[in-house]
Amino acid sequence: QKRKKEMPSKSEKKLKTEAKPSKVTEKPAGQGSEEEGMFQIGKMRYVRVSCFKGKVLVDIREFYTDKEGSMKPGRKGTTACAK
């Protein structure tokens, strides 16, 4: 029974899948608006605050620089819903 309490709930799993499309929809809006909600906490680590489907999301993620020199979000990171 302890394992069930430690496992993430369905709503937490759903949050992770909801967070991915928000990144795709944010990029066409322009990087100027996206960078306003980003705060650097390490060499290539940033905290980003965004809104998706009426929910405020806090994303802590490592970024990398691609061949063109633009910053892209990496796989290492997590997203949480701010209540």
URLINGI-V548950 format. One record per helix or strand of 3 or more residues. SS is the DSSP state (H for helix, E for strand). FROM is the first residue (numbers start at 1). TO is the last residue. If there is no record, write none. Layout:
SS:FROM:TO
SS:FROM:TO
This chain:
H:2:6
H:10:27
H:31:36
E:38:40
E:45:52
E:55:65
E:71:81
